């Protein structure tokens, strides 16, 4: 259920990975030749996909504009949305 303790805990794990990806993106903008940072970015991007898919299957889509699938019925009207937690 959205807003449950499990929902918040799973969302927090995704948010931690998202934070690291943003920081690595900023770093790589100024250090594009750092192979270890590129590898870490790719590992975290893969981890994010592995976390997001089951989360979305349980709780609904996280991203709009076709970046997340939705089940029937349309799930975007189910609150709270990930950015509201």
Phi, psi and omega in degrees: 000136178298136180089352180289170179298319178295318178302311182297318181294316179293319178297321179298321177298317178296318181296325177296317179293318178301317179300313180297322178295320177296314180297317178295324177299313179298317179297314183291338175298330181253349180226060187294343181267005181280096185298324180294322178292322178296316179297318179296319178301313181295322177296317180291325177297319177293317178300319180300314179300320180292330178279321187287319184303307179294327178299313181292327178293327179277317193245349181107177188292151177255330186237146179262185177065034175080007180274348176226139175281160175231148174272172175265135000283170180313129189258356184290349178266004177273115179257160002279149176279158184307326181279357178262355183269000000 
